[in-house]
Amino acid sequence: MVRNMLFRKMLRDIRKAKVQFLSIFIMSFLGMYIFVGMDSEVTGMSKGEFDYYTEQNLADLWVEGADFSSESASVVSNIPGVSKTVRRIQSPGKAVLPDREADMSINFIENDEISSTYRISGDPYSVGERGVWIDPFFAKKNHLSIGDTITLKIDGVEWDEIIRGTIYNPEYVYFLPNVAALMPEYGTYGMCFMDSAESRMAGGAKWNQLLLDLKNVDNRDGLSDQEKAECSRISREIRKALDNDSLAVLTKDDNLSYQTFRAEMDQHEAMSFMFPIVFLLISVMGIITTMTRMTSRQRVQIGTLKALGFSRRTIMLHYVTYGGFLSLIGSVLGGFAGYSTITDLIMGMMKDTYIFPSYEPGLSGKAVFMVIFEVAVSSGVGYISCRKELAPPPAETLRPESPKNLKHSAFEKSRFWRGLGFNVQWNIRDIMRNRLRTCMGVLGVAGCTMLLISAFGCLDSVNFFTVWMYGELNTASSQITFKEGTDPDDVKDYALQYSGQMIETVAADFEVLSDDGDTIKKTGTVTAVGKGNLMHFQNHQLKYIDFTDTGVAMSSKMALSLGIKEGDFVRWHITGADKWYRDRVVQIYRNPSSQGITMKEDVFRDHDIAFRPSVVLTNCIPDPSIEDRDEVISVQNTGEMMSSIEEMKKMMYVMMGIFIVVATVLGIVVLYNLGVLSIVEKARDMATLKVLGFPVGMIRWILIMQNLWITIAGVIAGIPLGRLLLDGIMADMPESMDYMGVIKMPSYFLSVIGTFILSMGISVLLSRKVKSIDMVDALKGVE
């Protein structure tokens, strides 16, 4: 019965101070709404990733070379720590379609035991089976069905295969047609798998890969430090066993598909924790201000409960329950809502980028922990806020609290203070006496400004990327792309005809010896730039640089990944080639979409590598008919080249919308809550001013002025926080991308103005309550 009575009292108190308690509920709701929504996406996707990679036995190491015999595979299998080794032929090729030739990553497999295919439709693969298995996106886009015949092409050799089925593969969760592509457009290019016996149709391609399954490396949440050390050890053993120091041995961290998806999950996980922390801080401040005020006003009630025999523990538990109860309800409801909405929204966008057999959300123990943590923190803060009023004995608590003996500070005695107006003096005193409430307001406004700035900054960054990529670094209006194997002299003829600049970009592997003796390996690109002025490069300060006639230039992101600075050396080789090169990095440049090294055409030739340009950049308008020629893959203008960025913009629009909605709700809840609390606490003071003859308009201006100060302080704090948040989002991009966080002045202006409009609107709305203050009730003494 006692519990029921206290529970009814709690509900009655919550109803009386509904605005303050509603803000606590909303902050708890929003924090868990975003956390559970993003965490269930990360948990579900990570579990799906682990299950998919484990069931299909994703390779732990890839060894690349010119030709591996069965004896080589056997030698590698006997290395301690290696569970299994299989050979594979992987080659870039083409699918010859009626209207075009599409890029196709072609794989001939010895067996399907490592990085095995996942069947979507058609016949299962078994060793010795004839035919080809292709990805379903390519089949759907190009109207191909099981049983159809498709023409494939490698190095000019064409042959026909019957489509036996459609498949996914764990190495192709994320893949691009070539090193120049920015975003995936599945279906316009594809991948396929065949039995190794079919390689004779392609001119007898040679085994250029070994796929290794390691005993002490799993597929959970990226490579641990211990697993990286194991991979490094086995890499050294492989080179030693095969007596070939030039072999490229790649880990999962070097695999574009694996690394890109892992970076995406790490980014989402980091963001999932950021929002709950902000909302929890504001919720905690709300509990402190609300419960401190409530227990102070209910001092006599507390004394009465003590006098009636209620234990201190029972009364304390009663008041602690306020914050804990609301946090529990808000967290649970927010978690369910986030799981039902945000998770599906994010996964819907992910499906266009990452290829998995299934997309299922999942709940982790972190969600339960966060609910318990929020309730525990809220209850603990409630305890700290209430213990002061519960400490005195009943006889003392039954008496009204003695008025505080407020003393003037040194500042209030200064000559400067005397020169201030009454409005300013009033607000300074109120801020100094209610520091926690003021800090809560500043934090709320700062959070609102931070989210708005980062939201507009995301859009600015994508727009800047477009201008940076296709307005500053690449100033060509058209790009002619040639088929692999096109005679360099033919490409040169096109360059002369259209006053173009020839470019060759090939995939490559890089390695450098770290300070602790380990070898750091990364994959990227090598770009050779022909004579011309259509492709440009910029340093960290975005100043244009000209390449030297010696050494190589390295992209900033690759240099950071390898721990290289100007003057250091790097070893590299073109993927699939045996010969390694060692060059000094003489310059570092920034490139948003391609990470690796770049050099002049002459420097490239000095390495005894044939310059085989695959692209011609031009500012002339190419004849549309050249696209029908055999050697030309495509002719794209700037607009077509920028089309892939539109998908990125769609994701940014969604993120921007979420940030703006959250910022608006945060600002409204915090500012309205504090405004109501401020008016209630100052009711007696404002009634006194009314009696003294102050007009209502002046009293309202006093309230609005203080909110204006708090808004200014919050905006000043929020601007750098918004910058930091945007930089954090950009820093979590995959290693292959180097995006700059850009916030333009209009975005700062819109964010600041938006925050001020929101704050001032709420201030004006609440200041109207001054008219409704009952002077008689407000001026009555405590009874």
N, C-alpha and C positions, 0 to 999 in steps of 0.2 A: 504493500500500500504506500509505504514511504517513497519507494522508487517511482511509483506511478505519479505521486504528487509532485516530486521533483522533475519528472519528465514533462508533466503538464506545465510546470513553471518555466521550464526551458523553452517549450514551444511558444508560450505566451511572451517570453522575453524576445525570442527570435522574431515574432510577429511585430512587436513594438519597434524593434530596430531592424526592420526587414531590409532596408537598403544596405546597411553595413554587412549584415550576414549574407545577403544575396551576392555581394561582391566576393566574399570568401568562397561561396559555392561556385560562382562563375570562374574564378581563378583556378580552383581545383579542377573544375570540369574541363576548362580549356587546356590546362597543362597535360592532363591524362588523355584528352581527346587527340592532341597532336602526338604525344609520346606513343600511345598504344597504336594509333593509326600507322605511324612510321615504323615502330618497332615490330608490329605484326607483319608488315611488308618485308622488313629486313630479315626477320626470323623465318618467315615462310619461304622467301627467296633463297636464303642461305641454306635452309634445310633441303629445298629442292635442288640447289646447286650441289650440296654434299651427296644427296642420294643419286642424282644424275651422274656426277663424276665417279662415284663409287661403283654404281651398277654397270656403267660403261667402261670402268677402269681407265680413266684418263691417265695418259702417260705422265710420269714424274720428270723424265729427262728426254730431251730430243738431241740426238747426235747427228750432225749434218756433215756430209762429205761427198766425194765424187762417186764412189762405188764401194759398197760393202758386200763382202762375200758372206756365205753362211758360216765360214770359219770365224770371221770377225764377230758376227753376232754371238757365236758360241763362246769366244774368248771374253766378250763383255759380260755374258750371262754368268760366268764363273767368278766375277769380281765380288768380294764380300759385300753384302748389302743389296745386291741386285737380285730381284725375284724372277724376272723374265725379260727377254729381249726379242723384239720382232723387227723385221725389215719392212720398209715402205718406200714406194716411189711417189714423190709429190712434185707436181709440175704445174706452173701456170699454163693455161691453154684457152681454147675457145670452143663455144658451142655454135655451130654454123646453123643459123636460123634462116627462114625464107627472106626476111627483110634486113637482117643484120648479123653480125658476129658478136656474141656476148662473152664477156670474161667468164672463165670457168676454172676453178681450182680442182685439178684432176688428181685423184689418188688411186694408186694400184697397191693392194695390200696382200701381204703374205698369208695372214690370217686375221681374224677379227677379235683377238684376245686382249689387245691394248688399244685404248681410244676406240672402242667398238662402236659400231653404228646402232642407232635407235630406230627401229622400223616404224614408220607411220602407216604405210599401206603397201600392198603387193607381197611378193615372195620374200622370205627371209634369205639372207646371204649365207652361203656355206662355201668352203674352200673348193675351188675348181668350177664354180658356177659361172656361166656365161652371162653377158649383159651388164647393164649399168644401173646404179641406184643414185637418184638425184634428190636435191632438196625440194620440198613441196612448194616453197615460194616460187622457185624458178619454174616448176611445172605448171603452177596455176597461172602465173603471169604470161607464160608463153603458150598456153593452151596445149600442154603436153599430157598425155595419159599413159597409163601402164599398158605396155604392148606396142607403143609407138616406137619408131626408129628415130634416133637423134644422131647427128653427125658431130663428132668431136675432132679437135685439131690441136696438135702440139708441134711447134717448130715447122710449120708448113705441111706436116703429114696429117692427112684426113682419113678417118675411118668411121664406120657406122656401128652403132650399138643399139640393142633393143632395151627399152626402159623396163626394168624388172620390178621396180618399187620406188617409194619415196622414203627418205631417211633424214634424221638429224644426226649430228655428231658432236661430242663434247668439246672438240677443238674449234667448233664453228658456232659457238654461242653468240659471238660477235665477230663479224668479219667484213672486210672491205674488198672491193674489186682490185685495187692497186694502192700503191703507197701515196698517190696524190689525192685519193678520195677523202672527204671530210666526215661524212655521215653515211650510215648504211641505207641503201635503197634495195632491200631484198627483192629478188625477182628479176631485176634488170641484169643481175649477174648471179652466179650460183656456184655450187660445189657438187662433186660426184665421187663415187667410190666404185671400184671394179676389182675383180680378182687379178692377181699379178700376172696370170697367164695372158690376159688381154694386152699387156704392155708390148707384146710383139707386134700388135696392130699399129702401135705408135712409133714403130721404128726401133724397138728393143731398148727402151729407156732403162737406165741403170739404177740400182738401189742407192738412193741418195740420203736416206734417213734410217736411223735406228731409234726405235721407241722403247723406253725402259720403264719397267714397273719396279719401284724400290720397296724394300721391306719396311723401312722405318719412316716413310713419308705418306701421310694421308691427304685427304681432300677437304679438310675442315678449316675454314676461316683463314685461308692464305698459308704461307710457309712460316713456321716458327723459326727462331734463331737456330735451334738445334737441327731442324730440317734443312735450313740453308747450309749449315756446316756440313751435314751429311751429303748434300748435293755437291758441294764444293770438293769434298774428299773424293767422291766417286768420279767426278769430272777429271780430277788429276789422275786417278787410277786408269780411266779410259784412255786418256792420251798416252799414258805410259804403256798400257797393255797393247795398244795398236801402233805404238811407236810413231805417233804423229802429233806434234805439238800444235799444228795448225787447225786441228778439228774444232768446230764450233759445237759446244755442249750447252744447251739451253735449258733453263729451269722453267717452271710454270710462271714465275714472275716475269720471264722474258716473253711469254706467249701473249700476243695482243688480246686474244679473246678472254683468257683467264684474268689477266691483269686489269683490263678495262672494267670487267664486271665487278672484280674485287674492289677497285677504287670507287665505283658507284655505291656499293654497299657500305663501305667505310664512310663515305660522305653522308649518306642517309642516316647512318647510325649516329654520327656526330651531331647532326641537326636534330635528331629525335630527343637528345638530352638537353639541347640548348633552351628550347621553349619551356619545358617544365621547370627549369631552374629559375627563369625570369618570373614565371607566374607564381611559383612557390614563394619567392622572396616577397612579392607583393601581397600574397595571401597571408604570409607571416606577419607583415607589417599591419595588415588589416585586423588580424586577430589581436595583436598587441594593443592597438589603439582602441578597438571595440571592447575587448574584455577588461582592459584597465579602466576605461570610462564606466563600464557597466558595474564592475565590482565596487568602484568608488561611489557610484550613485546608490548602490544597494547595500551600503555599509550597515545600515540599521537592520535590513532584512537578514543579513549574515549574522549580526549579533542576536537577532531573535531566534534564528535557527539553532545557534549555539546554546542559547538559554533554554530552548525546548529539548535539549539533549542530543541534538545531532552531532556526531563526531566530526572532528576537523577533517578526517579522511573522507567522510561521506560528502561534506560540503565541497571539499576540493575536487572530488571526482565529478560532482555535479557541474561545476563551472568548467572543468577541463573538457567535459563532454561536448560543450557548445562547438568549439573549433573542430574537435575530432569527428563529431557526428556529421557536420556539414562537409568536411573534407572527404569523409568516407563516401557519403552519398554522391557528392560531386565527382569524385575520382572514379567510382564504379560506373556511374552513368556516362561520364566522359569517355571512359575506356570502351564501353559497348558502342557508343556513337562513333568513335574513331575507327574501331575495328570494322564497322559496317559501312563507312563512307570513305575515309581517307585512303585506306588500304586498297580498295577497289579502284579509286581514282589514280593512284600512283602506278599500280600494276597494269592498268589499262594503257598508260603511256609507255611502260617498260616493254610491253609486248611488241611494239614497233621497232625496238632496238635490240633486244636480247631474245635468242631462240632457245626456249626450254619446252620440254614435253608438257609440263603443266605449271600453272600459276595458282598456288594455294596459299592463303595467308596462314600464319601460325602465331600462337601465343607463347611467349617465353616466360621464364620465371622472373625476368626483369619487370614485367608488367605488374605482377603480384607484389614484388619488392617495392616498386614505386608507390603503389597504393598504400602499403604498410608504412613506408617511409613518410609519405605526405601526412597520413593520419598521426603518426608518431610525432613528427615535427609540429604539427598543428596543436596536438594535445600538450606537448612539452612547452610550447610557447604560451598556451593558455595557462599552464601551471605557473610559469614564471610571472605572468601578468597578474595572477590572482593571489599569490602567496602573501603579498604585503598586507592585504586586507584581512587575511585569515589568521595572521600571526597574533594580534592582540587578544586578550581575554574578553569574554562576553560583556562584562561591565563597561569596558572601554569602547567596544565596538558598537554598543547600543546608543552611545552618544554621537552626535554629528561630528564629523572631522573638523578640527580647528582650522580656520583659514590659514593659508600659507603666508609666511612672513616674507613677502617679496621685497628684495632690495634692488636699488638702482645699480646697474653696472657702471664701470668707469666710463664706458662709451656714452651712457645716458647722462653722465655728468659733464661731458665735454662741451666746448663751445660749438662744435660742429652739430651736435645733437640739438642744441637750442635753436639752431638755424633751420632745422627741418620743419616741415609742415605737420599739422596734427595727423593727417591721414598716413603719412610716412611713419611717424613715430608709433602710431597705433599698430601698424602692420609689422614693423620691426619687432616690437615687444611680443606680439602674438606669435611670430615665427620663432623667436628665441625661447618662448615658454612652451611651444609645441613642436619641438625639433623632429620628433619621430613622424608626426603627421606630415610635416613639411617634406621630410626625406622621402616618405612614401609617395607624395605628389610628384616630386622631382623624378623619382625612379619610374613612375608610371608614364610621365611625359617623355622621359628619355627613351623608354622602351617603345613607345608609339613612334617617336621620331626615328629611332634606329631601324625599325621594321619598314617604315615608309621609304627611308633613304636606300636601304638595301634592296627593296622591291623595285624602285625606279632604277637603281644602279644595275640590277640584273638585265633589265631591258637596254639600258645604255651600253652595257658591256657587249651584248650581242650585236647591237647596231654598230658599235665601234669596231668589233671584229670584222663585220662586213666591209666597212670602209677601209680598215687597216689591211685586210687581206686583198681586196679587189680594187682599192683605190690608191694605196701607197706601196705595198710590196709587189703586187702584180698590176701593172698599169696597162696591160693589153686589153683590147676590146674583144678579141676572139682567140680561141685556142684550137689548134688542129692536133688531134691525137692519132698516132700511127700504130699499126699492128706490130706486134713483136716480130722481130726479124726483118723489118723493112730495111732496105739498103740505105746506109747513111747518106750516100750521094743523092738518093731520091729525096730524102728529107731536106738535104741542103738546097736542092732545087726549089722546094716549096718555100724555104726560108728566104731565098733570093727573090723569088717571084712576089712574095708578100711582105718583103722588108721585115722579116721576122727574126726572132731569137730562138735558138735551139736549146732544149733542156733535156737532160737525161736524169732520171731518178730510178734508183734500184734499191732493193732491200739489202740490208747489211747487218752484220753483227759487230759489236764493239766490246772491247775489254780493256781493263786497266788494273794494275796491281795496287791494292789498297795499302794503307800504312801498317795494318796488322798482318800483312802477308797474303791475304785472301784475294782472289781474282773477282772483280766486279764485272758482270757481263750484262749487256743490254742489246736489244734489237732496235733498229731504226732504219734510216735511209742514207744513201750517199747520192748527192745531187751534183751533177756537173753542168756548169752554166756556160753556154756559148756566148759569142760576142753579141752585144746588143745592150739596150737600156730599158727593157720592159720588165725584167725581174730585178727587184731591189732588196736590199737587206739593211736592217737597222740594229743598233746596239741597245743596251739597257735604257739609255736616255731617249730612245726612238730617233736618234740621229743617223742619217744615212752613212753607210760605210762602203768603201771599195775594197774588194779582196786583193790580197797581195799575190805576188807571182811565186811564192814559196809557202809551204805549209798548208794547213787546212783551217777552215773556220767551223766552229761547232755551235749548234743551237744551245741556247741558255738552259733549257730544261734537261737536255741530254748531259750537258756539262755538270749540272747540279746532281743528276742521278749517278754519274760516274765519279763525282768529287774532283772534277778537273777545273783548273783555272788556266788563263792564258800563259803559254810557255810550257805547259805539261805535254807529255806524249800520250798517244792513244794507239792501240792496236785495232785494226779493223780488216774485215774481208767481206766481199760481196757474197751474199747467201747463195750457197750451191757451189762456190768456187773454193779451191784448196788454198790458194796463195793468200798469205796475210801480209799486211803493210803496217808500218810504224811511222806515224807522222806527228809533228809538233803542232799543237793547237795554237795558232797565232792570233786568232780573233774569235770573239764570242758574239753571236747575234741572236735576235729573238724571232721566232716563227710560231704562229699560233697553231699550225696543223701538222707540221712535219718536223720530227726531231731526229737529228743525226749530224752529219758533216756535209759541208758544201765547199766546192773549189772551182776554180776556173777550168775551162776545157783543156787548156795547155797543161795545167798541173795534173789533171786527170790522165792525160796521155803520157805524161812523164812517169806514171806508174806502170807503163806498158799495158794499159787497158784501152781497148778500142772504144772510141766515143761513138755510141749508138743512140742518138737522140730519139726520144719517143714522142716529144711534144714540140710544136712550134707556136710561139706566142707572136701575135701580130696586132697592129692597129688598123690594118687594112680589112676590107670586107671580102672574105674569101668567096669564090664562086660556089653557089650552092651545089653545083653538079659534082664537085670534087668528093663529096661525101659518098657518092656511089662508086668511087674508085676502090679497087681491091686493097690498096695499102692504107687507106684512111678508115679509122674506126668511127670518128665523130668530129664534127665541127661545132663548137659551142661558143655562144657569145657570153658576155658577162652575166646577163640575166639568168641564163641557163646554168652557169657555173655556181651561181648563188642560190639556186633552188633548194639545194640540200640543207642550207642554213634555215630554211623556213620551218623544218621539223624541230630544230633547236629552239626557234622562237616560240613555237607552240608550248614547249615545256616551260620556257621562261614566263610566258603569259600565265600559266597555271600557278607557278611559284609566286609570281607577282601578285596575283589575285588572292592567294592564301595569306601572304604577308599583309596586304592592305586590309583584309577583313579582320585578321587577328589584331593588327595595330588599332583599328577603329574600335573594336570591342574592348581592347585593353584600355584605351584612352577614355572611353565613355564610362566604363565600370569604375576605374580608379578615381577619375575626377569627380564623377557624380557622388560617389561614396564619400570622398573627402569633403566635398562641398556641403553635403547634408550634415555630416559630422561636425563640420566647422560651425554651421548655423545653429545647430542644437547646443553646442558648447558655448557659443557667444550670445545665446538668446538673452541672457540677463544683461550683458554689456550693451547689446543693441537696444534693448528696452530702456536702459538708462539714458542712452543717447537720444532716444525719442522723447523722453521726459524732459531732457535738457533743451529740447527745441531743434535738434538736428533734423533736417528734412530727410525723407525716405530716400530721395535720389542720392544724397551725399553718403548715407550709410551703405547703400548699394554700391557706390563707387569705391568705398573702402574695401568691401569684399572682392570686387572685381580687380582692384589694384593688386591685392595679395596674390590672387590666382594668376595675374599677368606676370608677376615676378617669378612665381614657381614655374610657369610655362617657359619663360625665358631661360631660367636655369636648366630646366629639363631639356630644352632644345639644344643648348650649348653642350650639355653632356651627351646627348643622343647623336649628334653629328659625327664625332669620331667613332662612337660605337657602331654606327651604321657602316662606316668605312671599314672597320675591323671585321664586321660580319661578312661584308661582301668579299673582302680579301680572303677570308677563311673559306668561303664557298668556292672561289676561283682556285685556291690552293689545293683543294681536294679533287680537282679534275684529274683524269688519267694522265699518266706520264707522257702519252703521245700528244697531249694538248697543252698549250701554253697560253692561257687566256689572261687578259689584264682586266682587273676590276676598274671600271670607269664610271664616274658619277659626274654628269654635266651640271652646270649651274642651274638650268631650269628644273632639274630633278631636286637639287637642294632647295630651290625656291618653292616648288610644289609641296615638298615634304614639310618644310617649315610653315608655310602658309596653311597647309592642311591641318597641322597640329594646332596652330593658333586658332583657326576657325572652330575646330572641335572644342578646344579649351574655353575659348571666349563664349561660344554658344552655350555651353553648359553653365558657365559662370553667370551669364545674363539670365538664363532660365532659373537658376537657383536663387539669384539675388532677389527675385520677385517675392520669395517667401518672407522677406523682411516686412512686407505689408501685413502679413497674417500673424505676426508675433503679438501675443496677448501681453500687454505691459503689466497687468495686474498679476497674472500667473507667473510671469518671468521674474518679477521683482519680489515675490513672496519669499520669505526665508525658509530654510529647511525645517519641516515640521517633525 
